[in-house]
Amino acid sequence: MTPAEPRGDSPPVPDAAGSPTDPAPRAGAVATADDPPSAEPPAAETRAAGPTPATTPAAPVAARWRWTPRRRDLATYGLFLLAALWVTSRIWLDPAGRVASLYSSDPAQVQFFLAHSVRVVLHGEFPFYTDQFNYPDGVNLMANTAILALGIPMVPVTLLFGPAVSFVVLVTLGLAGTAAAWYRVLSRHVVRNRTAAAVGGWFCGFSPAMLSHASWHPNIISQFLLPFIVWRVLVITRSRRPVLDGALLALLVTVQAFINEEILLFTAMACGVFLIAMLVQRPGLWSSAWRPLGVALAVCTGLAGALLAYPLYVQFAGPMAYHGLSDAVRDYGNDIAAFFAPGSPTLGGNQRANINLAPNYSEENAFFGWSLSLIAVGIVFWLRREPIVRALAATGGFFAVLSLGERISWWDRELLTGPWELLVRVPLLDAVVPTRFGMITTVVIGVLLAFAVERLWSLRPAQPRPVRRLGIGVLTLALLPIAPLPLQVTSRPPVPKFITADRWREYVAPDQTLVPIPVPNMGSTHGMRWAASTNLDFKIPGGYFLAPRNGNTGDPGRFGGRPSGVGALLEDVATTGRTPKLDDRQRRRSLDELRHWRAALLVLPVGQQHAEPLRRTVEELVGPGRRELDVWVWDVRTLTAPTT
């Protein structure tokens, strides 16, 4: 199972095209190592029973149901899907009215992007930039993970059921699909034992890190292409048709770029570190691997570069492009203790116990628990003679250290400067959230678990059965504390009937904006859900996104657009409930902003927190409003119309 040649006890490797070269199984036999023996009686016993009398009709022989490899695969995929439905079950009960607790901004942003995909398909809108929010500056979608590779296939679901349903579908399929993909690659190319592959796939798909991101980031948990990308990289090291293999890799890379570029970068880095670790141990592999590897990577780079050239140009040089992440997330790192605590959304997890061990509850990218962390080290020690295990250990350890960020800490106490301090300003790496490197370590542990289970299953009969049972028991106890639980949810206000009944269309023209109160921002994204529910038929100012500071293309990134005086004013009222005293200068500046936004209508839900102070504040700015259905509205077209 090395990049250039298989282990002596590894399954047959693929041919140049990557297809397995296993011999066909015997007729009626099951070609797996962990299947039970056949219970059919020997042929001699059948003959001893004597012939059937001629007067007695022969009884039909019922075909015995067999636990075939195909059925085993389907059962495993079904188990993963059931587990994903279990994890998302509380959201499924009311997709539009429930959202993950603690933070609701990211789901609203994803739903907005899903609605944008509808406009791309139905109206032919430009896919990589939009001014439907943060009007008039707009948002660079290539720099904001617009998940086009997920959103476009989901267009029928979004049209029929809405973006909230599409969101929970993506989360469910992301978890199940990632586990199934790793199971497929592990069972076909890494281990012979399907149970071992299922354990490895399970951990890769339902690890604490995946559960943490499941509440908010379907783009991050949709890793079902990554196992195939990794396998294609290993295949090309011994490929006989490197041009074809390079082209296949390029297509996978291109699609993944439109799911999540950061995870794609992590995958490339992990493959590089793993291959280097293998070559350090067995330098002779380079002589046979460098030529096909070089040709295939050249083809992959050329083809993927051609397919992604324009989207990447828009991302790095197009309107509202930014360089580098916001300071608010650039130094996100794992605490060392995070590797030994169970994740919050797991059986043994505790949100209060995990305070300050991760940047926030959506970034718990380690949290393996003490038992699994020690067992992972024990597996490496047990199988240390195998080069692939040592290479995996080096890869997992390398990225575990990087995930600690710029400042290494233990239980929130800073110890020393981390190596990430040297890399944080490197181009491309300056757009990485370092804590997420822990997800590479997660995959490494999943593969190590698959190796360990396979070895336990392959113990020779002469060895005592208690050894196998003890190993299985230890693994069970290690995985039980991090078993997934349903995601914690909270209710969120429904989209106002004023929006769903299309009453807003009487006021807002295509080149004007509807202004939700408070103005959408990182902490208040309900207005983005309103727009998403109409498939972005109206524009809004503000929103939750990454953009260059002060709206200047090329500046460092920050959350949100240009600073807004009226936005900050209304957000303060929504938070505190205090009605400020306004002077004429503040009124004039607020009206200037509304004109800049080409505002046609201001909308305040009656059920909004601190709705009454907000209503009084808006009336001081633009005059009296009126109630329609479940909102207060202010028609400001006469105030914001351009002067001639």
C-alpha positions as CSV (number, residue, x, y, z in Angstrom):
1,M,0.0,0.0,0.0
2,T,2.9,2.4,-0.6
3,P,2.7,4.9,-3.4
4,A,4.9,2.8,-5.6
5,E,4.4,-0.8,-4.6
6,P,2.0,-2.7,-2.5
7,R,2.6,-4.5,0.8
8,G,3.0,-8.2,0.5
9,D,-0.2,-8.7,2.4
10,S,-2.1,-5.9,0.9
11,P,-5.0,-6.3,-1.6
12,P,-4.3,-6.3,-5.3
13,V,-3.5,-2.8,-6.6
14,P,-5.3,-1.1,-9.5
15,D,-4.1,-1.2,-13.0
16,A,-3.1,2.0,-14.8
17,A,-6.6,3.3,-15.0
18,G,-7.2,2.6,-11.3
19,S,-9.6,-0.3,-11.6
20,P,-9.0,-3.2,-9.3
21,T,-7.3,-6.3,-10.7
22,D,-8.7,-8.8,-8.2
23,P,-9.6,-12.1,-9.7
24,A,-13.3,-12.9,-10.1
25,P,-14.7,-14.7,-7.0
26,R,-15.6,-18.3,-7.2
27,A,-19.2,-19.0,-8.2
28,G,-21.4,-19.0,-5.1
29,A,-18.5,-18.0,-2.8
30,V,-18.2,-14.8,-0.9
31,A,-14.9,-13.0,-1.5
32,T,-14.4,-11.4,1.9
33,A,-12.2,-12.4,4.8
34,D,-14.8,-11.7,7.4
35,D,-17.8,-13.7,6.1
36,P,-19.1,-16.7,7.9
37,P,-18.4,-20.2,6.5
38,S,-21.0,-21.8,4.3
39,A,-23.5,-24.0,6.1
40,E,-24.3,-26.2,3.1
41,P,-24.0,-29.9,3.7
42,P,-21.3,-31.7,1.8
43,A,-22.2,-33.4,-1.5
44,A,-21.6,-36.9,0.0
45,E,-24.3,-36.4,2.6
46,T,-26.7,-35.4,-0.1
47,R,-26.0,-38.6,-2.1
48,A,-26.4,-40.8,1.0
49,A,-30.0,-39.7,1.4
50,G,-30.8,-41.7,-1.7
51,P,-32.8,-40.9,-4.8
52,T,-36.2,-39.3,-4.7
53,P,-39.0,-41.9,-5.5
54,A,-40.4,-41.4,-9.0
55,T,-43.9,-41.0,-7.7
56,T,-42.9,-38.1,-5.5
57,P,-42.4,-34.8,-7.2
58,A,-39.1,-33.2,-6.5
59,A,-39.5,-30.4,-3.9
60,P,-38.2,-27.0,-5.2
61,V,-34.9,-26.1,-3.5
62,A,-35.2,-22.5,-2.1
63,A,-32.3,-20.3,-3.0
64,R,-30.3,-19.6,0.1
65,W,-29.9,-15.9,0.9
66,R,-26.3,-15.0,0.9
67,W,-24.5,-12.1,2.7
68,T,-22.7,-11.1,-0.5
69,P,-20.1,-8.3,-0.7
70,R,-22.6,-6.2,-2.6
71,R,-25.2,-6.6,0.1
72,R,-22.6,-5.9,2.7
73,D,-21.7,-2.6,1.0
74,L,-25.4,-1.6,0.7
75,A,-26.0,-2.4,4.3
76,T,-23.0,-0.3,5.3
77,Y,-24.1,2.7,3.2
78,G,-27.6,2.3,4.7
79,L,-26.1,2.4,8.2
80,F,-24.2,5.6,7.4
81,L,-27.4,7.2,6.0
82,L,-29.4,6.2,9.1
83,A,-26.7,7.6,11.3
84,A,-26.7,10.9,9.4
85,L,-30.5,11.1,9.7
86,W,-30.1,10.5,13.4
87,V,-27.6,13.3,13.8
88,T,-29.8,15.8,11.8
89,S,-33.2,14.5,13.1
90,R,-34.0,17.5,15.2
91,I,-33.5,19.9,12.3
92,W,-35.6,17.6,10.0
93,L,-38.6,18.0,12.3
94,D,-38.8,21.7,11.1
95,P,-36.0,22.7,8.7
96,A,-37.3,26.3,8.3
97,G,-38.0,26.9,12.0
98,R,-35.0,25.2,13.6
99,V,-31.3,26.0,13.4
100,A,-28.2,24.8,15.3
101,S,-28.0,26.4,18.7
102,L,-25.4,29.0,19.6
103,Y,-24.8,30.4,16.1
104,S,-27.4,30.9,13.3
105,S,-25.4,33.1,10.9
106,D,-23.7,30.4,8.9
107,P,-26.8,28.4,8.0
108,A,-28.5,31.7,6.8
109,Q,-25.5,32.4,4.7
110,V,-25.5,28.9,3.1
111,Q,-29.2,29.2,2.4
112,F,-28.5,32.5,0.6
113,F,-25.9,30.8,-1.5
114,L,-28.3,28.0,-2.3
115,A,-30.8,30.6,-3.5
116,H,-28.1,32.2,-5.7
117,S,-27.6,28.8,-7.4
118,V,-31.2,28.9,-8.4
119,R,-30.7,32.3,-10.0
120,V,-27.6,31.0,-11.8
121,V,-29.6,28.1,-13.3
122,L,-32.9,29.8,-14.0
123,H,-31.8,33.3,-14.9
124,G,-28.3,32.8,-16.1
125,E,-26.8,35.1,-13.5
126,F,-23.1,35.5,-13.1
127,P,-22.1,32.6,-10.7
128,F,-19.0,34.2,-9.1
129,Y,-20.3,37.6,-7.9
130,T,-23.6,39.0,-6.8
131,D,-25.0,42.4,-5.7
132,Q,-28.2,40.8,-4.3
133,F,-26.7,41.5,-0.9
134,N,-24.3,44.1,0.3
135,Y,-25.8,46.3,-2.3
136,P,-24.4,48.2,-4.2
137,D,-20.9,46.9,-3.6
138,G,-21.8,43.3,-3.8
139,V,-20.0,40.2,-2.7
140,N,-17.2,38.1,-4.3
141,L,-18.7,34.6,-4.1
142,M,-15.6,32.8,-5.2
143,A,-13.9,34.3,-2.1
144,N,-16.9,33.3,0.1
145,T,-17.4,29.5,-0.6
146,A,-20.6,29.8,-2.6
147,I,-20.7,26.0,-2.9
148,L,-21.8,26.0,-6.5
149,A,-20.9,22.3,-6.9
150,L,-23.5,21.6,-4.2
151,G,-26.0,24.3,-4.8
152,I,-26.5,23.7,-8.5
153,P,-27.4,20.0,-8.2
154,M,-29.8,21.0,-5.3
155,V,-31.7,23.5,-7.4
156,P,-34.8,21.2,-7.8
157,V,-34.9,20.7,-4.1
158,T,-34.5,24.4,-3.4
159,L,-37.3,25.3,-5.8
160,L,-39.7,22.7,-4.5
161,F,-39.0,22.9,-0.8
162,G,-36.9,26.0,-0.1
163,P,-33.3,26.6,0.8
164,A,-33.8,25.5,4.5
165,V,-34.7,22.0,3.3
166,S,-31.8,22.0,0.9
167,F,-29.5,22.9,3.8
168,V,-30.4,19.9,5.9
169,V,-30.3,17.6,2.9
170,L,-26.7,18.7,2.2
171,V,-25.7,18.2,5.9
172,T,-27.2,14.7,5.9
173,L,-25.7,13.7,2.6
174,G,-22.4,15.3,3.5
175,L,-22.0,13.1,6.6
176,A,-23.2,9.9,5.1
177,G,-21.5,10.5,1.8
178,T,-18.1,11.2,3.3
179,A,-18.3,8.0,5.5
180,A,-19.4,6.0,2.4
181,A,-16.7,7.4,0.2
182,W,-13.9,6.5,2.7
183,Y,-15.4,3.1,3.2
184,R,-15.4,2.5,-0.6
185,V,-11.8,3.5,-1.0
186,L,-10.6,1.7,2.2
187,S,-12.4,-1.5,1.3
188,R,-11.3,-1.6,-2.3
189,H,-7.7,-0.3,-2.0
190,V,-6.4,-0.3,1.5
191,V,-7.7,-3.2,3.7
192,R,-9.3,-6.5,2.7
193,N,-11.7,-6.6,5.6
194,R,-15.0,-4.7,5.1
195,T,-15.6,-4.4,8.8
196,A,-12.3,-2.6,9.2
197,A,-13.1,-0.3,6.2
198,A,-16.5,0.4,7.8
199,V,-14.9,1.4,11.1
200,G,-12.5,3.7,9.3
201,G,-15.2,5.2,7.1
202,W,-17.4,5.7,10.1
203,F,-14.8,7.7,12.0
204,C,-14.0,9.8,8.9
205,G,-17.6,10.7,8.4
206,F,-18.9,11.0,12.0
207,S,-15.8,12.2,13.9
208,P,-16.3,15.0,16.5
209,A,-14.8,17.5,14.0
210,M,-17.4,16.5,11.4
211,L,-20.2,16.7,13.9
212,S,-19.0,20.1,15.0
213,H,-19.1,21.5,11.5
214,A,-22.3,19.8,10.6
215,S,-24.4,22.4,12.3
216,W,-23.0,25.2,10.3
217,H,-20.7,24.2,7.4
218,P,-22.1,21.7,4.8
219,N,-19.3,22.8,2.5
220,I,-16.6,21.6,5.0
221,I,-18.3,18.2,5.8
222,S,-19.0,17.4,2.2
223,Q,-15.7,15.5,1.8
224,F,-16.9,12.7,-0.4
225,L,-14.5,13.5,-3.2
226,L,-11.4,13.6,-1.0
227,P,-10.9,9.8,-0.6
228,F,-10.9,9.5,-4.4
229,I,-8.6,12.5,-4.9
230,V,-6.1,10.9,-2.4
231,W,-6.4,7.5,-4.1
232,R,-5.8,9.1,-7.5
233,V,-2.7,10.8,-6.2
234,L,-1.3,7.4,-5.0
235,V,-2.3,5.7,-8.3
236,I,-0.4,8.1,-10.5
237,T,2.9,7.2,-8.7
238,R,2.8,3.9,-10.5
239,S,0.5,4.7,-13.4
240,R,1.0,3.3,-16.9
241,R,-1.3,6.0,-18.4
242,P,-0.3,9.1,-16.4
243,V,-2.0,11.5,-18.9
244,L,-5.4,9.9,-18.4
245,D,-4.9,9.6,-14.6
246,G,-3.8,13.2,-14.5
247,A,-6.9,14.3,-16.3
248,L,-9.2,12.3,-14.0
249,L,-7.5,13.9,-11.0
250,A,-8.0,17.4,-12.6
251,L,-11.7,16.8,-12.9
252,L,-12.0,15.8,-9.2
253,V,-9.9,18.8,-8.1
254,T,-12.1,21.2,-10.2
255,V,-15.3,20.0,-8.7
256,Q,-13.9,20.1,-5.1
257,A,-12.7,23.7,-5.7
258,F,-16.4,24.6,-6.1
259,I,-17.3,22.8,-2.8
260,N,-14.5,24.1,-0.6
261,E,-11.0,25.3,-1.6
262,E,-9.6,25.2,1.9
263,I,-10.3,21.5,2.2
264,L,-8.8,20.9,-1.2
265,L,-5.6,22.7,-0.1
266,F,-5.5,20.6,3.0
267,T,-5.8,17.5,0.9
268,A,-3.0,18.5,-1.4
269,M,-0.7,19.4,1.6
270,A,-1.5,16.1,3.3
271,C,-0.7,14.1,0.2
272,G,2.6,15.9,-0.1
273,V,3.6,15.3,3.5
274,F,2.6,11.6,3.2
275,L,4.5,11.0,0.0
276,I,7.6,12.7,1.4
277,A,7.3,10.6,4.6
278,M,7.2,7.5,2.4
279,L,10.2,8.5,0.3
280,V,12.3,9.3,3.4
281,Q,11.8,5.7,4.5
282,R,12.1,4.1,1.1
283,P,14.1,6.4,-1.2
284,G,14.3,3.7,-3.9
285,L,10.6,4.3,-4.7
286,W,11.4,7.6,-6.3
287,S,13.2,6.1,-9.3
288,S,10.0,4.4,-10.5
289,A,7.5,7.0,-9.2
290,W,8.9,10.4,-10.4
291,R,8.2,10.1,-14.1
292,P,4.5,9.1,-14.0
293,L,4.0,11.4,-11.0
294,G,5.5,14.3,-12.9
295,V,3.6,13.7,-16.1
296,A,0.2,13.2,-14.3
297,L,0.7,16.3,-12.1
298,A,1.6,18.4,-15.1
299,V,-1.5,17.3,-16.9
300,C,-3.6,17.8,-13.8
301,T,-2.2,21.3,-13.2
302,G,-2.7,22.3,-16.8
303,L,-6.2,21.0,-17.1
304,A,-7.5,22.1,-13.7
305,G,-5.7,25.4,-14.1
306,A,-7.5,26.0,-17.4
307,L,-10.9,25.1,-15.9
308,L,-10.3,27.2,-12.8
309,A,-8.3,30.1,-14.3
310,Y,-11.2,32.6,-14.7
311,P,-13.0,31.7,-11.4
312,L,-9.6,32.1,-9.5
313,Y,-9.0,35.4,-11.3
314,V,-12.4,36.6,-10.1
315,Q,-11.6,35.4,-6.6
316,F,-8.2,37.1,-6.3
317,A,-8.5,40.1,-8.6
318,G,-12.2,40.5,-9.3
319,P,-14.6,43.0,-7.7
320,M,-14.6,42.8,-3.8
321,A,-11.6,40.5,-3.7
322,Y,-9.6,40.5,-0.5
323,H,-6.2,39.2,0.5
324,G,-5.9,37.3,3.7
325,L,-8.5,36.4,6.3
326,S,-9.9,38.6,9.0
327,D,-7.8,38.9,12.1
328,A,-10.9,37.5,14.0
329,V,-10.2,34.0,12.6
330,R,-6.6,34.0,11.4
331,D,-5.2,33.0,14.8
332,Y,-7.9,30.3,15.5
333,G,-6.0,27.3,16.9
334,N,-6.6,24.2,18.9
335,D,-5.6,24.0,22.6
336,I,-3.4,20.9,23.2
337,A,-6.0,19.7,25.7
338,A,-8.6,19.7,22.9
339,F,-7.1,16.5,21.6
340,F,-8.0,14.7,24.9
341,A,-11.5,16.0,25.5
342,P,-14.6,14.5,23.8
343,G,-16.5,16.8,21.4
344,S,-19.6,18.7,22.4
345,P,-22.0,17.0,20.0
346,T,-21.0,13.5,21.2
347,L,-22.2,11.0,23.9
348,G,-19.4,11.9,26.3
349,G,-19.2,15.6,25.4
350,N,-19.9,18.6,27.5
351,Q,-20.1,22.1,26.1
352,R,-19.2,23.7,29.4
353,A,-16.1,21.4,29.7
354,N,-14.9,22.5,26.3
355,I,-14.9,26.2,26.9
356,N,-11.7,27.9,25.6
357,L,-10.4,24.6,24.2
358,A,-11.5,25.6,20.7
359,P,-12.2,29.0,19.0
360,N,-15.9,28.3,19.2
361,Y,-18.3,25.3,19.1
362,S,-18.4,25.3,15.3
363,E,-14.6,24.7,15.2
364,E,-14.0,21.7,17.4
365,N,-11.5,20.1,15.1
366,A,-9.8,17.7,17.5
367,F,-11.6,16.4,20.6
368,F,-10.8,12.7,20.2
369,G,-11.0,12.0,23.9
370,W,-8.2,10.5,26.1
371,S,-9.0,6.9,25.3
372,L,-8.9,7.3,21.5
373,S,-5.8,9.5,21.6
374,L,-3.9,6.9,23.5
375,I,-5.2,4.1,21.3
376,A,-4.1,5.9,18.2
377,V,-0.6,6.2,19.7
378,G,-0.8,2.5,20.6
379,I,-1.8,1.5,17.1
380,V,1.2,3.3,15.7
381,F,3.5,1.6,18.2
382,W,1.9,-1.8,17.5
383,L,2.2,-1.5,13.7
384,R,5.4,0.6,13.7
385,R,7.2,-1.8,11.4
386,E,5.0,-0.9,8.5
387,P,6.3,2.2,6.5
388,I,2.7,3.3,5.7
389,V,1.8,3.4,9.3
390,R,4.9,5.5,10.1
391,A,4.1,7.8,7.2
392,L,0.5,8.2,8.4
393,A,1.8,9.0,11.9
394,A,4.1,11.6,10.6
395,T,1.4,13.2,8.6
396,G,-1.2,13.2,11.4
397,G,1.4,14.6,13.9
398,F,2.6,17.3,11.6
399,F,-0.9,18.7,11.0
400,A,-1.9,18.3,14.6
401,V,1.0,20.7,15.5
402,L,0.0,23.1,12.8
403,S,-3.6,23.1,14.1
404,L,-2.4,24.6,17.4
405,G,-2.1,27.9,15.6
406,E,0.3,30.8,16.3
407,R,0.2,30.4,20.1
408,I,0.4,27.0,21.6
409,S,-1.7,26.7,24.8
410,W,-2.7,24.1,27.4
411,W,-6.1,24.6,29.0
412,D,-6.1,28.1,27.7
413,R,-2.7,29.0,29.2
414,E,-0.2,30.1,26.5
415,L,3.0,28.1,26.5
416,L,5.0,29.2,23.5
417,T,4.9,30.4,19.9
418,G,3.8,27.8,17.4
419,P,5.3,27.0,14.0
420,W,2.2,28.4,12.3
421,E,3.6,31.9,13.2
422,L,6.1,31.3,10.4
423,L,3.5,30.3,7.8
424,V,0.5,32.5,8.5
425,R,1.6,35.2,6.0
426,V,2.5,32.8,3.2
427,P,0.2,33.3,0.1
428,L,-2.7,30.9,0.2
429,L,-1.9,29.9,3.7
430,D,-2.9,33.4,4.8
431,A,-6.5,32.4,3.9
432,V,-6.5,29.2,6.1
433,V,-8.1,28.7,9.5
434,P,-5.3,26.8,11.2
435,T,-7.5,24.9,13.7
436,R,-9.0,23.0,10.7
437,F,-5.7,21.2,10.1
438,G,-7.0,18.9,12.9
439,M,-9.3,17.4,10.3
440,I,-6.3,15.9,8.5
441,T,-5.3,14.2,11.8
442,T,-8.9,13.0,12.0
443,V,-8.6,11.2,8.7
444,V,-5.3,9.7,9.6
445,I,-6.8,8.2,12.8
446,G,-9.6,6.8,10.7
447,V,-7.2,5.0,8.4
448,L,-5.2,3.8,11.4
449,L,-8.4,2.4,13.0
450,A,-9.1,0.5,9.8
451,F,-5.6,-1.1,9.9
452,A,-6.0,-2.0,13.5
453,V,-9.4,-3.7,13.0
454,E,-8.1,-5.6,10.0
455,R,-5.1,-6.9,12.0
456,L,-7.4,-8.0,14.9
457,W,-9.6,-9.9,12.5
458,S,-6.6,-11.6,10.8
459,L,-5.1,-13.0,14.0
460,R,-4.3,-16.7,13.3
461,P,-6.4,-19.4,15.0
462,A,-3.5,-20.5,17.1
463,Q,-3.6,-17.1,18.8
464,P,-6.0,-16.9,21.7
465,R,-9.4,-15.5,21.0
466,P,-9.4,-13.3,24.1
467,V,-6.7,-11.2,22.4
468,R,-9.1,-10.4,19.6
469,R,-12.0,-9.8,22.0
470,L,-9.9,-7.6,24.2
471,G,-8.8,-5.5,21.1
472,I,-12.4,-5.1,20.0
473,G,-13.5,-4.1,23.5
474,V,-10.8,-1.5,23.8
475,L,-11.8,0.0,20.4
476,T,-15.4,0.1,21.4
477,L,-14.7,1.8,24.7
478,A,-12.5,4.3,22.9
479,L,-15.2,5.2,20.2
480,L,-18.2,5.1,22.5
481,P,-17.6,8.5,24.3
482,I,-17.4,10.2,20.9
483,A,-20.5,8.5,19.4
484,P,-22.7,11.1,17.7
485,L,-25.8,12.6,19.2
486,P,-28.5,14.6,17.4
487,L,-27.4,18.1,16.8
488,Q,-28.6,20.7,19.3
489,V,-31.1,23.1,17.8
490,T,-33.0,26.2,18.7
491,S,-36.0,27.8,17.1
492,R,-35.7,30.9,14.9
493,P,-38.3,33.4,13.8
494,P,-40.2,32.5,10.7
495,V,-39.9,34.4,7.5
496,P,-42.6,37.2,7.8
497,K,-45.9,36.6,5.9
498,F,-45.3,40.0,4.3
499,I,-42.4,38.4,2.5
500,T,-43.8,35.0,1.8
501,A,-47.1,36.5,0.5
502,D,-45.1,38.7,-1.9
503,R,-46.6,41.9,-0.5
504,W,-43.2,43.5,-0.8
505,R,-43.4,43.4,-4.6
506,E,-45.8,46.4,-4.5
507,Y,-42.9,48.6,-3.3
508,V,-39.5,47.3,-4.5
509,A,-38.3,47.5,-8.1
510,P,-35.5,45.3,-9.4
511,D,-32.9,48.1,-9.0
512,Q,-34.0,49.0,-5.4
513,T,-33.4,47.4,-2.1
514,L,-35.6,46.1,0.7
515,V,-33.9,47.0,4.1
516,P,-34.6,44.6,6.9
517,I,-34.6,46.1,10.4
518,P,-32.0,45.6,11.9
519,V,-29.8,45.8,8.8
520,P,-28.3,42.3,8.1
521,N,-24.8,41.7,9.5
522,M,-22.8,38.9,11.0
523,G,-24.9,38.7,14.1
524,S,-28.3,39.4,12.5
525,T,-28.9,37.3,9.4
526,H,-32.7,37.0,9.3
527,G,-32.9,39.4,6.4
528,M,-30.7,37.1,4.4
529,R,-33.2,34.2,5.0
530,W,-36.0,36.5,3.8
531,A,-34.2,37.1,0.6
532,A,-33.3,33.4,0.2
533,S,-36.9,32.4,0.7
534,T,-37.8,34.4,-2.5
535,N,-34.8,33.0,-4.4
536,L,-33.2,36.5,-4.1
537,D,-35.9,38.3,-6.0
538,F,-35.1,41.5,-4.0
539,K,-31.7,43.0,-3.0
540,I,-30.7,43.8,0.5
541,P,-27.9,46.0,2.0
542,G,-25.4,44.5,4.3
543,G,-25.2,40.8,5.2
544,Y,-22.8,38.2,6.5
545,F,-19.8,37.6,4.2
546,L,-16.1,38.2,3.8
547,A,-15.1,41.3,2.0
548,P,-12.1,43.7,1.8
549,R,-12.0,46.3,4.5
550,N,-14.0,49.4,3.7
551,G,-15.0,47.9,0.4
552,N,-11.6,48.5,-1.2
553,T,-10.7,45.6,-3.5
554,G,-7.4,44.0,-2.6
555,D,-7.4,45.0,1.1
556,P,-7.3,42.4,3.9
557,G,-10.5,40.6,4.5
558,R,-13.1,41.3,7.2
559,F,-16.6,40.2,8.0
560,G,-19.1,42.6,6.5
561,G,-19.0,45.4,4.0
562,R,-18.4,49.1,4.5
563,P,-19.1,50.4,8.0
564,S,-22.7,51.7,8.2
565,G,-23.9,54.4,10.5
566,V,-27.6,53.6,10.3
567,G,-26.8,49.9,10.5
568,A,-24.7,50.3,13.7
569,L,-27.4,52.5,15.2
570,L,-30.2,50.0,14.6
571,E,-28.1,47.1,15.8
572,D,-27.4,48.9,19.0
573,V,-31.1,49.5,19.6
574,A,-31.9,45.8,18.7
575,T,-29.3,44.7,21.3
576,T,-29.9,47.0,24.1
577,G,-33.5,48.1,23.7
578,R,-32.6,51.7,24.3
579,T,-34.0,54.4,22.0
580,P,-31.4,57.0,21.2
581,K,-31.9,60.7,20.9
582,L,-31.1,61.7,17.3
583,D,-30.1,65.1,15.9
584,D,-30.5,66.5,12.4
585,R,-27.0,65.5,11.4
586,Q,-27.7,61.8,12.2
587,R,-30.9,62.0,10.3
588,R,-29.2,63.5,7.2
589,R,-26.4,60.9,7.3
590,S,-28.9,58.1,7.7
591,L,-30.9,59.3,4.7
592,D,-27.7,59.5,2.7
593,E,-27.0,55.9,3.4
594,L,-30.5,54.9,2.4
595,R,-30.1,56.7,-0.9
596,H,-26.7,55.0,-1.4
597,W,-28.6,51.7,-0.9
598,R,-31.4,52.8,-3.3
599,A,-33.8,51.8,-0.5
600,A,-37.4,51.5,-1.3
601,L,-38.9,49.8,1.8
602,L,-37.8,49.4,5.4
603,V,-39.3,46.3,7.1
604,L,-39.5,45.5,10.8
605,P,-41.1,42.3,12.0
606,V,-43.7,42.8,14.8
607,G,-42.1,39.9,16.7
608,Q,-38.6,41.2,16.5
609,Q,-36.8,41.5,19.8
610,H,-37.1,45.1,21.0
611,A,-39.5,45.9,18.2
612,E,-41.0,48.9,19.9
613,P,-37.7,50.8,20.4
614,L,-36.7,49.9,16.9
615,R,-40.0,51.2,15.5
616,R,-39.6,54.6,17.4
617,T,-36.0,54.9,16.2
618,V,-36.9,54.3,12.5
619,E,-39.8,56.8,12.8
620,E,-37.4,59.4,14.1
621,L,-35.2,58.8,11.0
622,V,-37.8,58.6,8.2
623,G,-41.2,59.3,9.6
624,P,-44.2,57.2,10.6
625,G,-44.7,53.7,9.3
626,R,-47.7,51.4,9.1
627,R,-48.4,47.9,9.9
628,E,-49.0,45.3,7.2
629,L,-49.7,41.7,8.1
630,D,-46.9,40.8,10.6
631,V,-44.5,43.7,10.0
632,W,-44.0,47.4,10.2
633,V,-43.2,49.0,6.9
634,W,-41.8,52.4,5.8
635,D,-42.1,53.3,2.2
636,V,-39.1,55.6,1.6
637,R,-39.1,55.8,-2.2
638,T,-39.9,59.5,-2.1
639,L,-37.0,60.1,0.4
640,T,-34.4,58.1,-1.5
641,A,-35.4,58.9,-5.1
642,P,-32.4,60.4,-7.0
643,T,-32.7,64.2,-7.5
644,T,-32.8,65.5,-11.0
